[in-house]
C-alpha cells in the first residue's frame, strides 16, 4: 500500500528542485506522485517504496536530505 514520505531537502533555487524532480521522475514506475515545495524545502513522495529507498534516490542529487515522517493519507 502506498504511503506518503516527507523529506526536508536543502534546495535554494529552481535548479535544485529541478534536480530532485529529475531523479524522482526516473522512478515514476515506482512512485505514484510527488510534490516539491521549494520555499519550505520540503518534498512529499507517495509510493509503496520504503522511506529509506526514497531517501537514497533523493540523495543522488547531492542535496542534504533528511527524512521527516511517513503518513497513510492522501498527498
PDB file of N, CA, C, O and CB in Angstrom:
ATOM      1  N   UNK A   1       0.843  -1.194   0.000  1.00  0.00           N
ATOM      2  CA  UNK A   1       0.000   0.000   0.000  1.00  0.00           C
ATOM      3  C   UNK A   1       0.884   1.252   0.000  1.00  0.00           C
ATOM      4  O   UNK A   1       1.908   1.304   0.681  1.00  0.00           O
ATOM      5  CB  UNK A   1      -0.957   0.001   1.231  1.00  0.00           C
ATOM      6  N   UNK A   2       0.483   2.222  -0.748  1.00  0.00           N
ATOM      7  CA  UNK A   2       1.270   3.451  -0.866  1.00  0.00           C
ATOM      8  C   UNK A   2       1.174   4.294   0.399  1.00  0.00           C
ATOM      9  O   UNK A   2       0.130   4.381   1.046  1.00  0.00           O
ATOM     10  CB  UNK A   2       0.805   4.267  -2.073  1.00  0.00           C
ATOM     11  N   UNK A   3       2.292   4.903   0.719  1.00  0.00           N
ATOM     12  CA  UNK A   3       2.380   5.818   1.840  1.00  0.00           C
ATOM     13  C   UNK A   3       2.957   7.127   1.332  1.00  0.00           C
ATOM     14  O   UNK A   3       3.514   7.188   0.236  1.00  0.00           O
ATOM     15  CB  UNK A   3       3.243   5.226   2.991  1.00  0.00           C
ATOM     16  N   UNK A   4       2.821   8.175   2.136  1.00  0.00           N
ATOM     17  CA  UNK A   4       3.410   9.467   1.792  1.00  0.00           C
ATOM     18  C   UNK A   4       4.588   9.710   2.721  1.00  0.00           C
ATOM     19  O   UNK A   4       4.427   9.833   3.936  1.00  0.00           O
ATOM     20  CB  UNK A   4       2.360  10.624   1.898  1.00  0.00           C
ATOM     21  N   UNK A   5       5.776   9.779   2.127  1.00  0.00           N
ATOM     22  CA  UNK A   5       7.003  10.053   2.880  1.00  0.00           C
ATOM     23  C   UNK A   5       7.350  11.527   2.695  1.00  0.00           C
ATOM     24  O   UNK A   5       7.278  12.058   1.587  1.00  0.00           O
ATOM     25  CB  UNK A   5       8.188   9.127   2.410  1.00  0.00           C
ATOM     26  N   UNK A   6       7.723  12.172   3.777  1.00  0.00           N
ATOM     27  CA  UNK A   6       8.074  13.594   3.730  1.00  0.00           C
ATOM     28  C   UNK A   6       9.556  13.765   4.061  1.00  0.00           C
ATOM     29  O   UNK A   6      10.084  13.134   4.975  1.00  0.00           O
ATOM     30  CB  UNK A   6       7.193  14.418   4.717  1.00  0.00           C
ATOM     31  N   UNK A   7      10.208  14.634   3.292  1.00  0.00           N
ATOM     32  CA  UNK A   7      11.643  14.878   3.453  1.00  0.00           C
ATOM     33  C   UNK A   7      11.926  16.372   3.484  1.00  0.00           C
ATOM     34  O   UNK A   7      11.216  17.162   2.861  1.00  0.00           O
ATOM     35  CB  UNK A   7      12.440  14.210   2.318  1.00  0.00           C
ATOM     36  N   UNK A   8      12.954  16.748   4.204  1.00  0.00           N
ATOM     37  CA  UNK A   8      13.488  18.112   4.203  1.00  0.00           C
ATOM     38  C   UNK A   8      14.715  18.062   3.298  1.00  0.00           C
ATOM     39  O   UNK A   8      15.658  17.316   3.561  1.00  0.00           O
ATOM     40  CB  UNK A   8      13.847  18.633   5.681  1.00  0.00           C
ATOM     41  N   UNK A   9      14.697  18.870   2.220  1.00  0.00           N
ATOM     42  CA  UNK A   9      15.782  18.850   1.239  1.00  0.00           C
ATOM     43  C   UNK A   9      16.331  20.261   1.081  1.00  0.00           C
ATOM     44  O   UNK A   9      15.574  21.210   0.875  1.00  0.00           O
ATOM     45  CB  UNK A   9      15.293  18.290  -0.130  1.00  0.00           C
ATOM     46  N   UNK A  10      17.650  20.394   1.176  1.00  0.00           N
ATOM     47  CA  UNK A  10      18.312  21.699   1.040  1.00  0.00           C
ATOM     48  C   UNK A  10      18.241  22.143  -0.420  1.00  0.00           C
ATOM     49  O   UNK A  10      19.083  21.768  -1.236  1.00  0.00           O
ATOM     50  CB  UNK A  10      19.802  21.631   1.526  1.00  0.00           C
ATOM     51  N   UNK A  11      17.223  22.948  -0.738  1.00  0.00           N
ATOM     52  CA  UNK A  11      17.025  23.459  -2.096  1.00  0.00           C
ATOM     53  C   UNK A  11      16.978  24.980  -2.009  1.00  0.00           C
ATOM     54  O   UNK A  11      16.203  25.537  -1.230  1.00  0.00           O
ATOM     55  CB  UNK A  11      15.709  22.880  -2.752  1.00  0.00           C
ATOM     56  N   UNK A  12      17.806  25.651  -2.808  1.00  0.00           N
ATOM     57  CA  UNK A  12      17.864  27.105  -2.745  1.00  0.00           C
ATOM     58  C   UNK A  12      17.378  27.781  -4.024  1.00  0.00           C
ATOM     59  O   UNK A  12      17.200  28.999  -4.057  1.00  0.00           O
ATOM     60  CB  UNK A  12      19.268  27.541  -2.453  1.00  0.00           C
ATOM     61  N   UNK A  13      17.161  26.987  -5.081  1.00  0.00           N
ATOM     62  CA  UNK A  13      16.749  27.581  -6.353  1.00  0.00           C
ATOM     63  C   UNK A  13      15.961  26.558  -7.177  1.00  0.00           C
ATOM     64  O   UNK A  13      15.835  25.395  -6.793  1.00  0.00           O
ATOM     65  CB  UNK A  13      17.984  28.086  -7.148  1.00  0.00           C
ATOM     66  N   UNK A  14      15.439  27.012  -8.309  1.00  0.00           N
ATOM     67  CA  UNK A  14      14.677  26.108  -9.168  1.00  0.00           C
ATOM     68  C   UNK A  14      15.547  25.009  -9.759  1.00  0.00           C
ATOM     69  O   UNK A  14      15.056  23.927 -10.082  1.00  0.00           O
ATOM     70  CB  UNK A  14      14.012  26.887 -10.282  1.00  0.00           C
ATOM     71  N   UNK A  15      16.838  25.286  -9.901  1.00  0.00           N
ATOM     72  CA  UNK A  15      17.757  24.248 -10.371  1.00  0.00           C
ATOM     73  C   UNK A  15      17.832  23.096  -9.381  1.00  0.00           C
ATOM     74  O   UNK A  15      17.894  21.930  -9.768  1.00  0.00           O
ATOM     75  CB  UNK A  15      19.152  24.831 -10.602  1.00  0.00           C
ATOM     76  N   UNK A  16      17.825  23.441  -8.097  1.00  0.00           N
ATOM     77  CA  UNK A  16      17.854  22.425  -7.044  1.00  0.00           C
ATOM     78  C   UNK A  16      16.581  21.572  -7.068  1.00  0.00           C
ATOM     79  O   UNK A  16      16.645  20.343  -7.037  1.00  0.00           O
ATOM     80  CB  UNK A  16      18.021  23.088  -5.665  1.00  0.00           C
ATOM     81  N   UNK A  17      15.438  22.237  -7.122  1.00  0.00           N
ATOM     82  CA  UNK A  17      14.179  21.485  -7.136  1.00  0.00           C
ATOM     83  C   UNK A  17      14.052  20.697  -8.437  1.00  0.00           C
ATOM     84  O   UNK A  17      13.460  19.618  -8.454  1.00  0.00           O
ATOM     85  CB  UNK A  17      12.968  22.436  -6.964  1.00  0.00           C
ATOM     86  N   UNK A  18      14.607  21.230  -9.524  1.00  0.00           N
ATOM     87  CA  UNK A  18      14.593  20.514 -10.797  1.00  0.00           C
ATOM     88  C   UNK A  18      15.402  19.235 -10.733  1.00  0.00           C
ATOM     89  O   UNK A  18      15.019  18.228 -11.329  1.00  0.00           O
ATOM     90  CB  UNK A  18      15.124  21.398 -11.903  1.00  0.00           C
ATOM     91  N   UNK A  19      16.521  19.260 -10.014  1.00  0.00           N
ATOM     92  CA  UNK A  19      17.344  18.064  -9.840  1.00  0.00           C
ATOM     93  C   UNK A  19      16.570  16.986  -9.083  1.00  0.00           C
ATOM     94  O   UNK A  19      16.626  15.810  -9.442  1.00  0.00           O
ATOM     95  CB  UNK A  19      18.649  18.409  -9.094  1.00  0.00           C
ATOM     96  N   UNK A  20      15.851  17.388  -8.038  1.00  0.00           N
ATOM     97  CA  UNK A  20      15.035  16.447  -7.271  1.00  0.00           C
ATOM     98  C   UNK A  20      13.937  15.878  -8.165  1.00  0.00           C
ATOM     99  O   UNK A  20      13.683  14.673  -8.158  1.00  0.00           O
ATOM    100  CB  UNK A  20      14.420  17.135  -6.020  1.00  0.00           C
ATOM    101  N   UNK A  21      13.291  16.750  -8.932  1.00  0.00           N
ATOM    102  CA  UNK A  21      12.229  16.304  -9.841  1.00  0.00           C
ATOM    103  C   UNK A  21      12.761  15.284 -10.844  1.00  0.00           C
ATOM    104  O   UNK A  21      12.100  14.281 -11.115  1.00  0.00           O
ATOM    105  CB  UNK A  21      11.619  17.504 -10.584  1.00  0.00           C
ATOM    106  N   UNK A  22      13.934  15.526 -11.391  1.00  0.00           N
ATOM    107  CA  UNK A  22      14.517  14.605 -12.377  1.00  0.00           C
ATOM    108  C   UNK A  22      14.785  13.219 -11.790  1.00  0.00           C
ATOM    109  O   UNK A  22      14.450  12.214 -12.418  1.00  0.00           O
ATOM    110  CB  UNK A  22      15.814  15.185 -12.927  1.00  0.00           C
ATOM    111  N   UNK A  23      15.387  13.147 -10.592  1.00  0.00           N
ATOM    112  CA  UNK A  23      15.681  11.825 -10.021  1.00  0.00           C
ATOM    113  C   UNK A  23      14.398  11.082  -9.647  1.00  0.00           C
ATOM    114  O   UNK A  23      14.334   9.858  -9.759  1.00  0.00           O
ATOM    115  CB  UNK A  23      16.582  11.967  -8.785  1.00  0.00           C
ATOM    116  N   UNK A  24      13.376  11.821  -9.202  1.00  0.00           N
ATOM    117  CA  UNK A  24      12.108  11.162  -8.863  1.00  0.00           C
ATOM    118  C   UNK A  24      11.368  10.709 -10.124  1.00  0.00           C
ATOM    119  O   UNK A  24      10.741   9.650 -10.127  1.00  0.00           O
ATOM    120  CB  UNK A  24      11.214  12.111  -8.040  1.00  0.00           C
ATOM    121  N   UNK A  25      11.440  11.501 -11.189  1.00  0.00           N
ATOM    122  CA  UNK A  25      10.796  11.113 -12.446  1.00  0.00           C
ATOM    123  C   UNK A  25      11.416   9.848 -13.033  1.00  0.00           C
ATOM    124  O   UNK A  25      10.733   9.093 -13.726  1.00  0.00           O
ATOM    125  CB  UNK A  25      10.889  12.250 -13.458  1.00  0.00           C
ATOM    126  N   UNK A  26      12.683   9.608 -12.771  1.00  0.00           N
ATOM    127  CA  UNK A  26      13.336   8.390 -13.257  1.00  0.00           C
ATOM    128  C   UNK A  26      12.758   7.145 -12.597  1.00  0.00           C
ATOM    129  O   UNK A  26      12.935   6.035 -13.099  1.00  0.00           O
ATOM    130  CB  UNK A  26      14.840   8.458 -13.005  1.00  0.00           C
ATOM    131  N   UNK A  27      12.068   7.326 -11.472  1.00  0.00           N
ATOM    132  CA  UNK A  27      11.470   6.214 -10.723  1.00  0.00           C
ATOM    133  C   UNK A  27       9.950   6.208 -10.849  1.00  0.00           C
ATOM    134  O   UNK A  27       9.260   5.647  -9.998  1.00  0.00           O
ATOM    135  CB  UNK A  27      11.868   6.294  -9.246  1.00  0.00           C
ATOM    136  N   UNK A  28       9.421   6.831 -11.911  1.00  0.00           N
ATOM    137  CA  UNK A  28       7.959   7.003 -11.985  1.00  0.00           C
ATOM    138  C   UNK A  28       7.176   5.695 -12.028  1.00  0.00           C
ATOM    139  O   UNK A  28       5.975   5.687 -11.757  1.00  0.00           O
ATOM    140  CB  UNK A  28       7.613   7.811 -13.197  1.00  0.00           C
ATOM    141  N   UNK A  29       7.838   4.592 -12.365  1.00  0.00           N
ATOM    142  CA  UNK A  29       7.141   3.301 -12.311  1.00  0.00           C
ATOM    143  C   UNK A  29       6.979   2.815 -10.869  1.00  0.00           C
ATOM    144  O   UNK A  29       6.182   1.914 -10.607  1.00  0.00           O
ATOM    145  CB  UNK A  29       7.903   2.249 -13.135  1.00  0.00           C
ATOM    146  N   UNK A  30       7.727   3.406  -9.932  1.00  0.00           N
ATOM    147  CA  UNK A  30       7.650   3.025  -8.519  1.00  0.00           C
ATOM    148  C   UNK A  30       7.046   4.114  -7.645  1.00  0.00           C
ATOM    149  O   UNK A  30       6.662   3.853  -6.505  1.00  0.00           O
ATOM    150  CB  UNK A  30       9.023   2.678  -8.006  1.00  0.00           C
ATOM    151  N   UNK A  31       6.958   5.336  -8.173  1.00  0.00           N
ATOM    152  CA  UNK A  31       6.455   6.482  -7.407  1.00  0.00           C
ATOM    153  C   UNK A  31       5.147   6.950  -8.028  1.00  0.00           C
ATOM    154  O   UNK A  31       5.091   7.269  -9.216  1.00  0.00           O
ATOM    155  CB  UNK A  31       7.500   7.646  -7.372  1.00  0.00           C
ATOM    156  N   UNK A  32       4.088   6.988  -7.207  1.00  0.00           N
ATOM    157  CA  UNK A  32       2.769   7.390  -7.702  1.00  0.00           C
ATOM    158  C   UNK A  32       2.690   8.901  -7.948  1.00  0.00           C
ATOM    159  O   UNK A  32       2.159   9.350  -8.963  1.00  0.00           O
ATOM    160  CB  UNK A  32       1.684   6.968  -6.708  1.00  0.00           C
ATOM    161  N   UNK A  33       3.224   9.669  -7.009  1.00  0.00           N
ATOM    162  CA  UNK A  33       3.082  11.126  -7.073  1.00  0.00           C
ATOM    163  C   UNK A  33       4.121  11.757  -6.153  1.00  0.00           C
ATOM    164  O   UNK A  33       4.533  11.149  -5.165  1.00  0.00           O
ATOM    165  CB  UNK A  33       1.634  11.576  -6.672  1.00  0.00           C
ATOM    166  N   UNK A  34       4.543  12.974  -6.478  1.00  0.00           N
ATOM    167  CA  UNK A  34       5.401  13.715  -5.561  1.00  0.00           C
ATOM    168  C   UNK A  34       5.107  15.203  -5.672  1.00  0.00           C
ATOM    169  O   UNK A  34       4.701  15.697  -6.723  1.00  0.00           O
ATOM    170  CB  UNK A  34       6.890  13.433  -5.852  1.00  0.00           C
ATOM    171  N   UNK A  35       5.319  15.902  -4.569  1.00  0.00           N
ATOM    172  CA  UNK A  35       5.164  17.354  -4.500  1.00  0.00           C
ATOM    173  C   UNK A  35       6.469  17.935  -3.978  1.00  0.00           C
ATOM    174  O   UNK A  35       7.023  17.454  -2.990  1.00  0.00           O
ATOM    175  CB  UNK A  35       3.953  17.766  -3.587  1.00  0.00           C
ATOM    176  N   UNK A  36       6.954  18.975  -4.652  1.00  0.00           N
ATOM    177  CA  UNK A  36       8.167  19.661  -4.234  1.00  0.00           C
ATOM    178  C   UNK A  36       7.801  21.092  -3.867  1.00  0.00           C
ATOM    179  O   UNK A  36       7.260  21.830  -4.690  1.00  0.00           O
ATOM    180  CB  UNK A  36       9.256  19.627  -5.353  1.00  0.00           C
ATOM    181  N   UNK A  37       8.097  21.484  -2.625  1.00  0.00           N
ATOM    182  CA  UNK A  37       7.846  22.844  -2.152  1.00  0.00           C
ATOM    183  C   UNK A  37       9.204  23.508  -1.929  1.00  0.00           C
ATOM    184  O   UNK A  37       9.847  23.302  -0.900  1.00  0.00           O
ATOM    185  CB  UNK A  37       6.976  22.851  -0.831  1.00  0.00           C
ATOM    186  N   UNK A  38       9.630  24.307  -2.909  1.00  0.00           N
ATOM    187  CA  UNK A  38      10.950  24.942  -2.857  1.00  0.00           C
ATOM    188  C   UNK A  38      11.082  25.875  -1.658  1.00  0.00           C
ATOM    189  O   UNK A  38      12.096  25.845  -0.960  1.00  0.00           O
ATOM    190  CB  UNK A  38      11.213  25.717  -4.144  1.00  0.00           C
ATOM    191  N   UNK A  39      10.062  26.708  -1.411  1.00  0.00           N
ATOM    192  CA  UNK A  39      10.119  27.662  -0.292  1.00  0.00           C
ATOM    193  C   UNK A  39      10.287  26.961   1.049  1.00  0.00           C
ATOM    194  O   UNK A  39      11.094  27.376   1.880  1.00  0.00           O
ATOM    195  CB  UNK A  39       8.858  28.519  -0.266  1.00  0.00           C
ATOM    196  N   UNK A  40       9.519  25.899   1.252  1.00  0.00           N
ATOM    197  CA  UNK A  40       9.576  25.164   2.521  1.00  0.00           C
ATOM    198  C   UNK A  40      10.718  24.148   2.534  1.00  0.00           C
ATOM    199  O   UNK A  40      10.990  23.533   3.565  1.00  0.00           O
ATOM    200  CB  UNK A  40       8.245  24.451   2.781  1.00  0.00           C
ATOM    201  N   UNK A  41      11.386  23.970   1.393  1.00  0.00           N
ATOM    202  CA  UNK A  41      12.436  22.963   1.242  1.00  0.00           C
ATOM    203  C   UNK A  41      11.925  21.589   1.649  1.00  0.00           C
ATOM    204  O   UNK A  41      12.573  20.859   2.398  1.00  0.00           O
ATOM    205  CB  UNK A  41      13.670  23.339   2.077  1.00  0.00           C
ATOM    206  N   UNK A  42      10.744  21.258   1.135  1.00  0.00           N
ATOM    207  CA  UNK A  42      10.041  20.038   1.514  1.00  0.00           C
ATOM    208  C   UNK A  42       9.679  19.231   0.271  1.00  0.00           C
ATOM    209  O   UNK A  42       9.284  19.788  -0.753  1.00  0.00           O
ATOM    210  CB  UNK A  42       8.775  20.371   2.327  1.00  0.00           C
ATOM    211  N   UNK A  43       9.819  17.916   0.376  1.00  0.00           N
ATOM    212  CA  UNK A  43       9.429  17.018  -0.701  1.00  0.00           C
ATOM    213  C   UNK A  43       8.546  15.933  -0.099  1.00  0.00           C
ATOM    214  O   UNK A  43       8.915  15.301   0.891  1.00  0.00           O
ATOM    215  CB  UNK A  43      10.680  16.404  -1.422  1.00  0.00           C
ATOM    216  N   UNK A  44       7.376  15.721  -0.703  1.00  0.00           N
ATOM    217  CA  UNK A  44       6.470  14.641  -0.286  1.00  0.00           C
ATOM    218  C   UNK A  44       6.348  13.666  -1.444  1.00  0.00           C
ATOM    219  O   UNK A  44       6.120  14.060  -2.588  1.00  0.00           O
ATOM    220  CB  UNK A  44       5.054  15.197   0.138  1.00  0.00           C
ATOM    221  N   UNK A  45       6.507  12.375  -1.127  1.00  0.00           N
ATOM    222  CA  UNK A  45       6.506  11.342  -2.152  1.00  0.00           C
ATOM    223  C   UNK A  45       5.500  10.263  -1.781  1.00  0.00           C
ATOM    224  O   UNK A  45       5.576   9.675  -0.702  1.00  0.00           O
ATOM    225  CB  UNK A  45       7.919  10.738  -2.329  1.00  0.00           C
ATOM    226  N   UNK A  46       4.541  10.002  -2.696  1.00  0.00           N
ATOM    227  CA  UNK A  46       3.559   8.938  -2.485  1.00  0.00           C
ATOM    228  C   UNK A  46       4.034   7.708  -3.256  1.00  0.00           C
ATOM    229  O   UNK A  46       4.129   7.727  -4.483  1.00  0.00           O
ATOM    230  CB  UNK A  46       2.115   9.382  -2.947  1.00  0.00           C
ATOM    231  N   UNK A  47       4.332   6.633  -2.510  1.00  0.00           N
ATOM    232  CA  UNK A  47       4.914   5.438  -3.115  1.00  0.00           C
ATOM    233  C   UNK A  47       4.756   4.234  -2.193  1.00  0.00           C
ATOM    234  O   UNK A  47       4.474   4.377  -1.003  1.00  0.00           O
ATOM    235  CB  UNK A  47       6.398   5.666  -3.440  1.00  0.00           C
ATOM    236  N   UNK A  48       4.941   3.054  -2.761  1.00  0.00           N
ATOM    237  CA  UNK A  48       4.985   1.832  -1.961  1.00  0.00           C
ATOM    238  C   UNK A  48       6.413   1.533  -1.513  1.00  0.00           C
ATOM    239  O   UNK A  48       6.635   0.626  -0.711  1.00  0.00           O
ATOM    240  CB  UNK A  48       4.417   0.645  -2.758  1.00  0.00           C
ATOM    241  N   UNK A  49       7.387   2.292  -2.029  1.00  0.00           N
ATOM    242  CA  UNK A  49       8.784   2.111  -1.627  1.00  0.00           C
ATOM    243  C   UNK A  49       8.967   2.486  -0.156  1.00  0.00           C
ATOM    244  O   UNK A  49       8.213   3.292   0.390  1.00  0.00           O
ATOM    245  CB  UNK A  49       9.722   2.960  -2.517  1.00  0.00           C
ATOM    246  N   UNK A  50       9.966   1.897   0.466  1.00  0.00           N
ATOM    247  CA  UNK A  50      10.311   2.243   1.849  1.00  0.00           C
ATOM    248  C   UNK A  50      10.892   3.653   1.894  1.00  0.00           C
ATOM    249  O   UNK A  50      11.474   4.127   0.918  1.00  0.00           O
ATOM    250  CB  UNK A  50      11.322   1.217   2.445  1.00  0.00           C
ATOM    251  N   UNK A  51      10.728   4.308   3.024  1.00  0.00           N
ATOM    252  CA  UNK A  51      11.229   5.677   3.198  1.00  0.00           C
ATOM    253  C   UNK A  51      12.727   5.761   2.936  1.00  0.00           C
ATOM    254  O   UNK A  51      13.198   6.733   2.346  1.00  0.00           O
ATOM    255  CB  UNK A  51      10.920   6.181   4.610  1.00  0.00           C
ATOM    256  N   UNK A  52      13.487   4.746   3.373  1.00  0.00           N
ATOM    257  CA  UNK A  52      14.939   4.748   3.172  1.00  0.00           C
ATOM    258  C   UNK A  52      15.303   4.662   1.697  1.00  0.00           C
ATOM    259  O   UNK A  52      16.278   5.276   1.261  1.00  0.00           O
ATOM    260  CB  UNK A  52      15.579   3.590   3.929  1.00  0.00           C
ATOM    261  N   UNK A  53      14.524   3.901   0.921  1.00  0.00           N
ATOM    262  CA  UNK A  53      14.787   3.790  -0.516  1.00  0.00           C
ATOM    263  C   UNK A  53      14.598   5.145  -1.207  1.00  0.00           C
ATOM    264  O   UNK A  53      15.412   5.536  -2.044  1.00  0.00           O
ATOM    265  CB  UNK A  53      13.859   2.730  -1.155  1.00  0.00           C
ATOM    266  N   UNK A  54      13.532   5.852  -0.858  1.00  0.00           N
ATOM    267  CA  UNK A  54      13.271   7.166  -1.442  1.00  0.00           C
ATOM    268  C   UNK A  54      14.345   8.157  -1.001  1.00  0.00           C
ATOM    269  O   UNK A  54      14.787   8.993  -1.790  1.00  0.00           O
ATOM    270  CB  UNK A  54      11.867   7.674  -1.038  1.00  0.00           C
ATOM    271  N   UNK A  55      14.762   8.062   0.259  1.00  0.00           N
ATOM    272  CA  UNK A  55      15.816   8.935   0.774  1.00  0.00           C
ATOM    273  C   UNK A  55      17.087   8.788  -0.074  1.00  0.00           C
ATOM    274  O   UNK A  55      17.712   9.786  -0.434  1.00  0.00           O
ATOM    275  CB  UNK A  55      16.115   8.609   2.260  1.00  0.00           C
ATOM    276  N   UNK A  56      17.459   7.565  -0.385  1.00  0.00           N
ATOM    277  CA  UNK A  56      18.661   7.327  -1.190  1.00  0.00           C
ATOM    278  C   UNK A  56      18.493   7.867  -2.616  1.00  0.00           C
ATOM    279  O   UNK A  56      19.453   8.361  -3.207  1.00  0.00           O
ATOM    280  CB  UNK A  56      18.983   5.822  -1.232  1.00  0.00           C
ATOM    281  N   UNK A  57      17.290   7.774  -3.164  1.00  0.00           N
ATOM    282  CA  UNK A  57      17.028   8.318  -4.505  1.00  0.00           C
ATOM    283  C   UNK A  57      17.231   9.831  -4.498  1.00  0.00           C
ATOM    284  O   UNK A  57      17.902  10.374  -5.376  1.00  0.00           O
ATOM    285  CB  UNK A  57      15.584   7.967  -4.977  1.00  0.00           C
ATOM    286  N   UNK A  58      16.647  10.518  -3.499  1.00  0.00           N
ATOM    287  CA  UNK A  58      16.765  11.978  -3.434  1.00  0.00           C
ATOM    288  C   UNK A  58      18.207  12.387  -3.166  1.00  0.00           C
ATOM    289  O   UNK A  58      18.662  13.401  -3.697  1.00  0.00           O
ATOM    290  CB  UNK A  58      15.840  12.549  -2.345  1.00  0.00           C
ATOM    291  N   UNK A  59      18.929  11.632  -2.363  1.00  0.00           N
ATOM    292  CA  UNK A  59      20.321  11.955  -2.038  1.00  0.00           C
ATOM    293  C   UNK A  59      21.218  11.916  -3.277  1.00  0.00           C
ATOM    294  O   UNK A  59      22.298  12.507  -3.270  1.00  0.00           O
ATOM    295  CB  UNK A  59      20.852  10.984  -0.984  1.00  0.00           C
ATOM    296  N   UNK A  60      20.791  11.234  -4.330  1.00  0.00           N
ATOM    297  CA  UNK A  60      21.572  11.183  -5.571  1.00  0.00           C
ATOM    298  C   UNK A  60      21.752  12.578  -6.172  1.00  0.00           C
ATOM    299  O   UNK A  60      22.628  12.777  -7.013  1.00  0.00           O
ATOM    300  CB  UNK A  60      20.892  10.257  -6.591  1.00  0.00           C
ATOM    301  N   UNK A  61      20.937  13.537  -5.753  1.00  0.00           N
ATOM    302  CA  UNK A  61      21.062  14.912  -6.242  1.00  0.00           C
ATOM    303  C   UNK A  61      22.264  15.616  -5.616  1.00  0.00           C
ATOM    304  O   UNK A  61      22.707  16.649  -6.119  1.00  0.00           O
ATOM    305  CB  UNK A  61      19.781  15.701  -5.947  1.00  0.00           C
ATOM    306  N   UNK A  62      22.789  15.072  -4.533  1.00  0.00           N
ATOM    307  CA  UNK A  62      23.881  15.727  -3.808  1.00  0.00           C
ATOM    308  C   UNK A  62      23.379  16.730  -2.785  1.00  0.00           C
ATOM    309  O   UNK A  62      24.171  17.366  -2.089  1.00  0.00           O
ATOM    310  CB  UNK A  62      24.807  16.420  -4.780  1.00  0.00           C
ATOM    311  N   UNK A  63      22.065  16.872  -2.694  1.00  0.00           N
ATOM    312  CA  UNK A  63      21.472  17.818  -1.731  1.00  0.00           C
ATOM    313  C   UNK A  63      21.373  17.166  -0.352  1.00  0.00           C
ATOM    314  O   UNK A  63      21.107  15.969  -0.239  1.00  0.00           O
ATOM    315  CB  UNK A  63      20.063  18.287  -2.210  1.00  0.00           C
ATOM    316  N   UNK A  64      21.591  17.967   0.696  1.00  0.00           N
ATOM    317  CA  UNK A  64      21.413  17.479   2.060  1.00  0.00           C
ATOM    318  C   UNK A  64      19.940  17.139   2.239  1.00  0.00           C
ATOM    319  O   UNK A  64      19.074  17.997   2.074  1.00  0.00           O
ATOM    320  CB  UNK A  64      21.889  18.538   3.122  1.00  0.00           C
ATOM    321  N   UNK A  65      19.660  15.883   2.579  1.00  0.00           N
ATOM    322  CA  UNK A  65      18.278  15.404   2.665  1.00  0.00           C
ATOM    323  C   UNK A  65      18.055  14.680   3.981  1.00  0.00           C
ATOM    324  O   UNK A  65      18.871  13.862   4.405  1.00  0.00           O
ATOM    325  CB  UNK A  65      17.944  14.475   1.480  1.00  0.00           C
ATOM    326  N   UNK A  66      16.922  15.001   4.627  1.00  0.00           N
ATOM    327  CA  UNK A  66      16.569  14.355   5.885  1.00  0.00           C
ATOM    328  C   UNK A  66      15.140  13.829   5.803  1.00  0.00           C
ATOM    329  O   UNK A  66      14.241  14.513   5.315  1.00  0.00           O
ATOM    330  CB  UNK A  66      16.724  15.338   7.073  1.00  0.00           C
ATOM    331  N   UNK A  67      14.945  12.618   6.282  1.00  0.00           N
ATOM    332  CA  UNK A  67      13.606  12.036   6.387  1.00  0.00           C
ATOM    333  C   UNK A  67      12.874  12.742   7.524  1.00  0.00           C
ATOM    334  O   UNK A  67      13.444  12.962   8.592  1.00  0.00           O
ATOM    335  CB  UNK A  67      13.669  10.481   6.632  1.00  0.00           C
ATOM    336  N   UNK A  68      11.598  13.101   7.291  1.00  0.00           N
ATOM    337  CA  UNK A  68      10.808  13.782   8.312  1.00  0.00           C
ATOM    338  C   UNK A  68       9.746  12.849   8.893  1.00  0.00           C
ATOM    339  O   UNK A  68       9.697  12.636  10.104  1.00  0.00           O
ATOM    340  CB  UNK A  68      10.149  15.037   7.728  1.00  0.00           C
ATOM    341  N   UNK A  69       8.888  12.288   8.016  1.00  0.00           N
ATOM    342  CA  UNK A  69       7.795  11.449   8.520  1.00  0.00           C
ATOM    343  C   UNK A  69       7.157  10.640   7.400  1.00  0.00           C
ATOM    344  O   UNK A  69       7.423  10.856   6.218  1.00  0.00           O
ATOM    345  CB  UNK A  69       6.734  12.309   9.209  1.00  0.00           C
ATOM    346  N   UNK A  70       6.302   9.695   7.809  1.00  0.00           N
ATOM    347  CA  UNK A  70       5.507   8.890   6.877  1.00  0.00           C
ATOM    348  C   UNK A  70       4.068   8.934   7.352  1.00  0.00           C
ATOM    349  O   UNK A  70       3.789   8.856   8.548  1.00  0.00           O
ATOM    350  CB  UNK A  70       6.032   7.407   6.786  1.00  0.00           C
ATOM    351  N   UNK A  71       3.144   9.062   6.380  1.00  0.00           N
ATOM    352  CA  UNK A  71       1.722   9.033   6.727  1.00  0.00           C
ATOM    353  C   UNK A  71       0.988   8.157   5.711  1.00  0.00           C
ATOM    354  O   UNK A  71       1.506   7.859   4.635  1.00  0.00           O
ATOM    355  CB  UNK A  71       1.118  10.481   6.759  1.00  0.00           C
ATOM    356  N   UNK A  72      -0.209   7.759   6.073  1.00  0.00           N
ATOM    357  CA  UNK A  72      -1.039   6.936   5.200  1.00  0.00           C
ATOM    358  C   UNK A  72      -1.947   7.770   4.327  1.00  0.00           C
ATOM    359  O   UNK A  72      -2.543   7.261   3.377  1.00  0.00           O
ATOM    360  CB  UNK A  72      -1.863   5.978   6.016  1.00  0.00           C
ATOM    361  N   UNK A  73      -2.059   9.063   4.645  1.00  0.00           N
ATOM    362  CA  UNK A  73      -3.038   9.928   3.984  1.00  0.00           C
ATOM    363  C   UNK A  73      -2.765  10.196   2.530  1.00  0.00           C
ATOM    364  O   UNK A  73      -1.782   9.719   1.962  1.00  0.00           O
ATOM    365  CB  UNK A  73      -3.112  11.210   4.685  1.00  0.00           C
ATOM    366  N   UNK A  74      -3.657  10.973   1.931  1.00  0.00           N
ATOM    367  CA  UNK A  74      -3.501  11.415   0.551  1.00  0.00           C
ATOM    368  C   UNK A  74      -2.361  12.396   0.476  1.00  0.00           C
ATOM    369  O   UNK A  74      -1.849  12.857   1.496  1.00  0.00           O
ATOM    370  CB  UNK A  74      -4.798  12.045   0.011  1.00  0.00           C
ATOM    371  N   UNK A  75      -1.957  12.721  -0.773  1.00  0.00           N
ATOM    372  CA  UNK A  75      -0.904  13.690  -0.994  1.00  0.00           C
ATOM    373  C   UNK A  75      -1.269  14.964  -0.341  1.00  0.00           C
ATOM    374  O   UNK A  75      -0.509  15.930  -0.405  1.00  0.00           O
ATOM    375  CB  UNK A  75      -0.643  13.906  -2.460  1.00  0.00           C
TER     376      UNK A  75
END
